């Protein structure tokens, strides 16, 4: 017998207020599932016991949109998140090159959408000369490279940034410039950090590696959390040939590592003004694409969604602009596919209703509203009331799940919850507070649909030092996955 008995814990009433949860109970997990909840439970032989001492217990947290490889690599990359101009970036790169002569510089985090001028290749050439420099923007949809890096990655030389599909294809070649930093030990540290925040599971949307990489990684000790592995179109055929369907174990008998959805990137991002909208951007868009543009023609989007659906895969479609959301919904409606729309950053009320009718999940990243608030006011000043419309979605009956899109935002569910509730990340008033959620609603969007600690529920639990319905960042005393302790404070 394997399992865990948590004694003297108060259940968090996530679904609805419930005064009966105030009394401490014991929670028994056996073979990965909660089997009993009640006072003074008998401890079966061989079952570990943990005294919660009156702390709070709730279902474990999920991050339903992570690029785990990039988040892991971010530890070793130059942090450009505080850079506010090309000149600041040049100074940062110049110092890094002087500190480590000849070593390629990979950076992450800057958001040039609000800069007073566009960055140029020559800026980085002047800073680094023949040392390759790749500065990846915080939205992950484009990168700023010098000529040495462009040549090393096999890209045509140009004076501007590398964006969207061209950048996604080049990203995998970054290993030619530097040690990858995504070795098993690095992954184990990343997963451990997530467990320390109360995270029990995640959906990995990393661009490279996919199913094969996770099978190898799992056997090398990266098995701390539940992981759903997404697949992209260029990796789809081997998955279909293997007959994998969403939810299938990727290793025999291992329910914690499963097949996730097909990921489709249907439009661009706000920072690059490539998110596809019904109306033109107020400023900064390419003259040839004043309202952004789709990454896939509607017919190709429908074909891809339909192919995945016919094979038993859910579909997760990146759709930031309102036109992209509408086109994705048309593809789902035409094929009968299920799954999620990722981001849903700008949406119409009509499309919210369409999502509800189809039963599609809105997989959203609340902390993006903190990052994108100022830029949105510049480029979409006439539609900010339709951005990050969490209240509309929830009130319409659309299932909502929270994620980080790490490393675009930190892999930290408490940040996401706070952003959804307060709608601000500083001392300014809430940004469109009419779209705010309550803490109870935000917690419910963070637990993969498991709202109560009850018999039959997965043995994925977190024990907290404080009540998460009132504490912004409760201390995490214990994180449990399938009945096994993966973090203990």
C-alpha positions in Angstrom: 0.0 0.0 0.0 1.3 3.5 -0.9 -0.3 6.7 0.2 -0.5 9.7 2.4 -2.7 10.7 5.3 -2.9 14.5 5.9 -4.3 15.2 9.4 -6.0 18.2 10.8 -6.5 20.3 7.6 -9.2 22.8 6.8 -10.6 22.4 3.3 -10.8 25.5 1.1 -14.4 26.0 -0.3 -13.5 26.8 -3.9 -16.7 25.9 -5.6 -19.1 27.8 -3.3 -19.0 29.2 0.3 -19.4 26.3 2.6 -19.2 26.8 6.4 -18.9 23.0 7.0 -15.3 23.2 5.6 -14.2 25.3 8.6 -13.8 22.2 10.8 -10.4 20.4 10.3 -10.5 16.9 8.8 -8.1 14.2 7.8 -7.5 13.4 4.1 -6.4 9.9 3.0 -4.8 9.4 -0.4 -4.3 5.8 -1.6 -2.8 4.7 -4.9 -3.0 8.2 -6.3 -6.7 8.9 -5.4 -8.4 10.5 -2.4 -10.3 7.6 -0.7 -11.5 9.1 2.6 -12.1 12.6 4.1 -13.3 12.9 7.7 -12.3 13.3 11.3 -9.8 11.0 13.0 -9.3 8.6 10.1 -7.4 5.4 10.7 -4.0 5.3 9.1 -3.5 2.2 7.0 -0.2 0.3 7.4 2.6 1.7 5.3 0.9 5.1 4.6 2.9 8.2 5.4 1.3 10.8 7.7 1.6 14.5 7.7 0.2 16.8 10.4 -1.2 20.0 8.7 -1.8 21.5 12.2 -4.9 23.4 11.1 -3.5 24.6 7.8 -5.6 24.8 4.6 -5.8 22.1 2.0 -7.1 22.4 -1.5 -6.7 20.8 -4.9 -3.3 21.4 -6.4 -2.7 24.3 -8.9 -2.2 23.9 -12.6 -0.5 26.1 -15.2 -2.3 25.3 -18.5 0.1 27.1 -20.8 3.8 26.8 -20.3 6.8 26.7 -22.6 8.8 24.7 -20.1 12.0 24.5 -22.1 12.2 28.2 -22.6 11.3 28.9 -19.0 14.1 26.5 -17.9 16.6 28.2 -20.3 15.6 31.7 -19.0 17.7 31.0 -15.9 20.9 31.3 -17.9 19.8 34.1 -20.3 20.5 37.8 -20.2 17.4 39.4 -18.6 16.2 42.3 -20.8 12.8 42.7 -19.2 13.6 46.1 -17.7 15.1 47.5 -21.0 13.1 50.5 -22.2 15.0 51.6 -25.3 17.4 50.2 -27.9 20.1 52.3 -26.3 19.6 50.6 -22.9 19.8 47.2 -24.6 23.0 48.1 -26.4 24.6 49.1 -23.0 23.5 45.8 -21.5 24.8 43.7 -24.4 28.1 45.7 -24.5 28.7 44.9 -20.8 27.8 41.2 -21.2 30.2 40.8 -24.1 33.0 42.5 -22.1 32.3 40.2 -19.2 32.4 37.0 -21.4 34.4 37.8 -24.5 33.5 35.7 -27.5 30.6 33.9 -25.9 27.3 34.3 -27.7 24.7 36.4 -25.8 21.1 35.1 -25.6 18.7 37.5 -23.9 15.0 37.4 -23.1 12.2 39.6 -22.0 12.3 43.1 -23.6 9.0 44.5 -25.0 9.8 47.0 -27.7 6.2 47.8 -28.5 6.4 51.0 -26.5 9.9 52.1 -27.5 10.3 55.4 -29.3 12.1 53.8 -32.3 12.5 50.4 -33.8 15.7 48.4 -32.9 18.1 47.7 -35.7 20.6 45.0 -36.5 23.3 47.7 -36.7 22.6 48.6 -33.0 23.7 45.1 -31.9 26.6 45.0 -34.5 28.0 48.1 -32.9 27.7 46.5 -29.4 29.0 43.0 -30.1 30.8 42.9 -33.4 31.4 39.3 -34.4 29.9 37.9 -31.2 26.5 36.5 -32.0 23.6 38.2 -30.1 20.0 37.0 -30.0 17.6 39.1 -27.9 14.2 37.3 -27.7 11.2 39.6 -27.1 9.1 39.0 -24.0 6.1 37.8 -26.2 8.3 35.1 -27.8 7.0 36.1 -31.2 10.1 37.9 -32.5 13.8 38.3 -31.8 16.4 41.0 -32.4 19.7 39.6 -33.8 23.0 41.0 -35.0 24.5 39.9 -38.3 26.7 37.3 -36.7 23.7 35.6 -35.1 21.6 35.8 -38.3 24.4 34.1 -40.2 24.9 31.4 -37.5 21.2 30.6 -37.6 21.1 30.5 -41.4 18.8 33.5 -41.7 18.9 36.0 -44.5 20.6 39.1 -43.4 18.3 42.0 -42.6 18.2 45.2 -40.7 15.1 44.5 -38.6 13.8 41.8 -36.3 12.9 38.2 -37.1 9.3 37.5 -36.4 6.5 34.9 -36.3 6.9 31.7 -38.3 10.4 32.5 -39.5 11.5 33.0 -35.9 9.7 29.9 -34.6 11.6 27.8 -37.2 14.9 29.5 -36.3 14.4 29.0 -32.6 15.4 25.4 -32.6 18.8 26.3 -34.1 19.8 28.3 -31.1 21.5 25.2 -29.8 24.2 25.9 -32.4 25.1 29.1 -30.5 25.2 28.0 -26.8 24.9 25.1 -24.4 21.2 24.3 -24.2 20.7 24.6 -20.5 17.6 22.3 -20.8 19.3 19.2 -19.5 17.5 16.9 -17.0 19.1 18.5 -14.0 17.9 22.0 -15.1 14.4 20.6 -15.8 14.3 19.0 -12.3 15.1 22.4 -10.7 12.4 24.1 -12.7 9.8 21.5 -11.8 10.9 21.7 -8.1 10.4 25.5 -8.2 6.9 25.0 -9.6 6.1 22.4 -6.9 7.2 24.9 -4.2 4.5 27.2 -5.5 1.8 24.5 -5.2 1.8 23.5 -8.8 0.9 19.9 -9.4 0.5 19.9 -13.2 1.1 21.8 -16.4 0.5 21.7 -20.1 3.8 22.0 -22.0 3.6 24.0 -25.3 7.3 23.9 -25.9 8.1 24.3 -29.6 10.7 21.6 -29.8 11.2 18.1 -28.5 7.6 17.1 -27.8 6.6 13.5 -27.0 9.9 11.9 -27.7 11.9 14.3 -25.5 9.4 14.0 -22.6 9.7 10.2 -22.6 13.4 10.5 -22.3 13.2 13.3 -19.7 10.7 11.4 -17.6 13.1 8.4 -17.2 15.8 10.8 -16.1 14.0 12.0 -13.0 11.8 14.8 -14.5 8.7 13.1 -13.1 7.8 15.4 -10.2 4.5 16.9 -11.7 1.7 15.9 -14.0 2.6 16.9 -17.6 0.4 17.1 -20.7 2.6 17.4 -23.8 1.3 19.4 -26.7 2.3 18.7 -30.3 2.7 21.2 -33.2 1.8 20.6 -36.8 5.4 19.8 -37.8 5.4 17.0 -35.2 1.9 15.8 -35.8 2.5 12.8 -38.2 4.5 10.6 -35.7 1.8 11.2 -33.1 -0.9 10.2 -35.5 1.1 7.2 -36.7 1.4 6.0 -33.0 -2.4 6.4 -32.6 -2.0 8.8 -29.6 -5.1 10.6 -28.4 -5.4 13.5 -26.0 -5.2 12.0 -22.5 -3.4 8.8 -23.4 -0.4 7.9 -21.3 3.0 8.5 -23.0 4.6 5.7 -21.0 2.9 2.4 -20.1 1.0 2.6 -16.8 2.1 6.2 -16.2 -1.0 8.4 -15.7 1.0 11.5 -14.8 2.6 12.0 -18.3 0.0 12.2 -21.0 -0.7 13.3 -24.5 -2.0 16.9 -24.7 -3.5 18.8 -27.6 -2.4 19.9 -31.1 -1.2 23.5 -30.7 -2.0 25.8 -33.6 -0.6 29.4 -33.8 -3.3 31.2 -35.8 -2.1 34.8 -35.5 0.8 36.9 -34.0 1.2 39.1 -31.0 0.3 42.5 -29.7 4.0 43.7 -29.4 4.6 42.9 -33.1 1.2 44.3 -34.1 0.6 41.0 -35.9 -2.3 39.8 -33.7 -5.2 39.6 -36.3 -8.0 42.1 -35.6 -11.2 43.2 -37.2 -10.1 46.8 -37.1 -6.7 48.5 -37.8 -4.2 49.3 -35.1 -4.1 52.9 -34.0 -0.3 53.0 -34.5 2.7 50.9 -35.4 1.3 48.2 -37.7 2.8 47.4 -41.1 1.0 49.4 -43.8 0.4 46.2 -45.7 -1.3 44.6 -42.7 -2.9 47.5 -40.7 -5.0 45.1 -38.7 -2.5 42.3 -38.3 -2.8 39.1 -40.2 -3.5 35.4 -39.8 -0.6 32.9 -39.8 -2.8 30.3 -41.5 -5.3 30.7 -44.3 -8.8 29.8 -43.0 -8.9 26.6 -45.2 -5.6 25.4 -43.8 -6.6 26.2 -40.3 -9.8 24.2 -40.7 -7.9 21.3 -42.4 -5.4 21.1 -39.5 -8.1 21.3 -36.8 -10.2 18.7 -38.5 -7.3 16.3 -39.0 -6.4 16.5 -35.3 -10.1 16.1 -34.2 -10.6 13.0 -36.4 -7.6 11.4 -34.8 -8.8 12.0 -31.2 -6.7 15.0 -30.4 -8.1 18.2 -28.8 -6.9 21.4 -30.4 -5.4 24.4 -28.6 -5.5 27.4 -30.9 -3.4 30.5 -30.2 -5.8 33.5 -30.9 -5.0 36.9 -29.6 -6.8 39.3 -31.9 -10.6 39.3 -32.2 -10.5 38.3 -35.9 -8.3 35.3 -35.0 -10.7 34.3 -32.3 -13.6 34.4 -34.8 -11.7 32.4 -37.5 -10.7 29.8 -34.9 -14.3 29.4 -33.8 -15.4 28.9 -37.4 -12.8 26.1 -37.7 -14.0 24.4 -34.5 -17.7 24.8 -35.6 -17.0 23.4 -39.0 -15.1 20.3 -37.8 -16.8 19.5 -34.5 -13.4 19.8 -32.8 -13.0 20.4 -29.0 -10.3 21.9 -26.9 -9.3 25.5 -26.1 -8.6 28.9 -27.4 -5.4 30.2 -26.0 -5.0 33.8 -24.9 -8.3 35.2 -26.1 -6.8 38.6 -25.5 -9.3 40.6 -27.6 -12.8 39.2 -28.1 -16.3 40.2 -29.1 -19.4 39.4 -27.0 -20.7 37.4 -29.9 -17.7 35.2 -30.0 -17.9 34.6 -26.2 -21.3 33.2 -26.8 -20.0 31.0 -29.6 -17.3 29.6 -27.3 -20.0 28.8 -24.7 -22.2 27.0 -27.2 -19.3 24.9 -28.4 -18.1 24.1 -24.9 -14.6 25.4 -25.7 -12.3 26.3 -22.9 -10.7 29.8 -22.6 -7.1 29.2 -21.6 -6.0 32.6 -20.5 -2.9 34.2 -18.9 -4.1 37.0 -16.5 -0.6 38.4 -15.9 -0.4 39.4 -19.5 -2.8 42.2 -18.8 -0.2 43.7 -16.4 2.5 43.5 -19.1 0.3 44.7 -22.0 -1.8 47.4 -20.3 0.1 50.4 -21.5 0.7 49.1 -25.0 -2.9 48.2 -25.4 -3.9 51.7 -24.6 -1.7 52.9 -27.4 -2.5 50.5 -30.2 -6.1 49.4 -29.3 -7.4 52.5 -27.5 -10.9 52.0 -28.9 -11.3 48.4 -27.7 -9.7 48.1 -24.3 -13.0 47.2 -22.7 -12.9 43.9 -24.7 -9.4 42.9 -23.6 -8.9 40.1 -21.1 -12.6 39.8 -20.8 -12.6 37.3 -18.0 -16.0 38.3 -16.5 -17.7 38.0 -19.9 -16.3 34.5 -20.4 -17.2 33.3 -16.9 -20.7 34.8 -16.9 -21.4 33.2 -20.3 -20.5 29.8 -19.0 -17.2 29.4 -20.8 -14.8 27.1 -18.8 -11.7 29.3 -17.9 -8.3 28.0 -17.1 -5.3 30.0 -16.0 -1.7 29.8 -17.2 1.4 31.9 -17.4 2.7 31.4 -21.0 6.1 31.2 -19.2 8.6 32.7 -19.9 6.3 35.4 -21.3 5.1 35.7 -17.7 6.6 33.9 -14.7 5.4 30.4 -14.0 3.6 31.5 -10.8 -0.1 30.8 -10.4 -0.4 33.3 -7.5 0.6 36.1 -9.9 -2.0 35.0 -12.3 -4.7 34.8 -9.6 -3.8 38.3 -8.3 -3.9 39.8 -11.8 -7.3 38.4 -12.5 -8.6 39.7 -9.2 -7.0 43.1 -9.0 -6.6 43.9 -12.7 -3.4 45.8 -12.0 0.2 45.1 -11.2 1.2 48.4 -9.6 -0.5 51.2 -7.6 -2.8 52.3 -10.4 -6.5 51.5 -10.2 -7.9 48.3 -11.7 -7.8 48.3 -15.5 -11.4 47.7 -16.6 -12.3 46.4 -13.2 -15.7 45.3 -14.5 -13.9 42.3 -15.9 -12.3 41.3 -12.6 -12.9 37.9 -10.9 -13.3 37.1 -7.3 -10.5 35.2 -5.6 -12.8 32.2 -5.4 -13.4 32.3 -9.1 -9.7 32.8 -9.8 -8.8 29.8 -7.7 -11.4 27.7 -9.5 -9.7 28.6 -12.8 -6.4 27.3 -11.4 -7.1 23.8 -10.3 -7.9 21.9 -13.6 -11.5 21.6 -12.8 -11.0 19.8 -9.5 -12.9 22.1 -7.1 -13.2 20.0 -3.9 -11.2 17.7 -1.7 -13.4 14.7 -1.7 -13.2 10.9 -2.2 -12.7 9.9 -5.8 -10.7 13.1 -6.6 -7.1 12.9 -7.7 -4.5 12.8 -4.9 -3.1 16.1 -6.1 -3.2 18.5 -3.2 -1.5 21.6 -1.7 -1.4 22.4 2.0 -1.2 26.2 2.6 -0.1 28.2 5.7 -2.8 30.8 5.0 -6.4 30.9 3.6 -6.0 31.4 -0.2 -9.4 33.1 -0.3 -7.9 36.0 1.7 -4.1 35.8 1.4 -2.5 37.1 -1.8 0.4 34.7 -1.6 -0.1 31.9 1.0 2.9 29.9 2.1 3.0 26.5 0.6 3.7 23.9 3.3 3.2 20.7 1.2 2.6 19.8 -2.4 1.3 16.3 -3.3 1.0 14.7 -6.7 -0.8 11.4 -7.0 -0.3 10.9 -3.2 3.4 11.5 -3.3 5.0 14.5 -1.6 6.9 16.5 -4.2 7.5 19.6 -2.0 7.8 20.0 1.7 8.6 23.4 3.3 
